[in-house]
Amino acid sequence: MINRRTFGKAVGLAAGATVASLAGLQAFPAASATTRGAAPTLPAVTPGTHTSFASLKQVKAGPLDIGYAEAGPARGPAVICLHGWPYDIHSFVDVAPLLAAQGYRVIVPYLRGHGTTRFLSSKTFRNAQQSAIALDIIALMDALKIDKAVLAGFDWGSRTADIIAALWPQRCKALVSVSGYLITNREANLEPLPPKAEYAWWYQYYFATERGRKAMENKDKRHDLTRLVWDTVSPTWDFDDATFERTAAAFDNPDYAAIVIHNYRWRLSLADGERRYDGLEKRLAVRPAITVPTITLDAERDPFTAPPGDGSSYRSMFTGAYEHRTLEGIGHNLPQEAPTAFAQAVVDVDHF
């Protein structure tokens, strides 16, 4: 199990060839097998039907005390849902009950720097590079004694799930990845994108400046900036103020600004990561294929959806059982805008 004392050792193991030893696979019982065959059709739920989770918990995992929501039977097959930026666990507030009703144990963690997730030590570098966040979820699985799970996410969550599926496929039963293959290649990120795509990423470049950093550290400016992102990247989503405010509360985490700024600066090679993750980052830089069963989802109204929007731009990166779906009229926060479609993808991929 990964804890504070063994975390550094675990990172070293992960960078080597014998990655199975990282997770202590023999220590944990396997989750219940899902019956193969036709997947059930889930009942439609109106977005916004649910506003909260019945169960919120904390667990020490790696360098963190991770806050997470849990739904469904404790011994059900696990599904881990991973949020993006600027979002939180409420992106899955309608998804989780749908999956729990099908017998899944649904875990929805706050990523580092969000909500009730806290660093255990004030001395830990507030690092948001991709491999560090992925190891947080491996540590969470270890702490909860989850051997293998269906991983499902969007934005930062897709990237994290993709990394685990690529580097630790023995921990990933199947994958649902919004926007497809999002593993970061920092060298490729040095090249300019088409102007329309650069325009959509305006905040990434804002965060590269001291003005952007100060804005994220100021509660009022942070609130208005993240609300602007919601409005622009989900142009068809008719959410109310209360929906945004429930999520915005997660941005009051004391490490939120540091994590967000480091994440976007690291991606642009404007901030360093930590050397202990170099081995993992080298493996990710070569764009490893994902072999586990996968459904990719594209949101038609998401400005970050890679053209032509049919998944063809990343299809070659998925070499196992695979299906792609495009959701018309849906924006960036796909699980919250289209919870039934997202949950159905999770159930379907688990029946591949």
Secondary structure, DSSP 8 states (H G I E B T S, - for coil): ---TTTHHHHHHHHHSS-THHHHTGGGS--------SS--------TTS--S-S-EEEEEETTEEEEEEEES-TTS-EEEEE--TT--GGGGTTHHHHHHTTT-EEEEE--TTSTT-EES-TTS-----HHHHHHHHHHHHHHTT-S-EEEEE-THHHHHHHHHHHH-GGGEEEEEEETS-----TTGGGS---HHHHHHTHHHHHTTSHHHHHHHHSHHHHHHHHHHHHHHH-TT----HHHHHHHHGGGGSTTHHHHHHHHHHHHTTSS---GGGHHHHHHHHT---B-S-EEEEEETT-TTS-TTSSSTTTGGGB-SSEEEEEETT--S-HHHHSHHHHHHHHHHHTT-
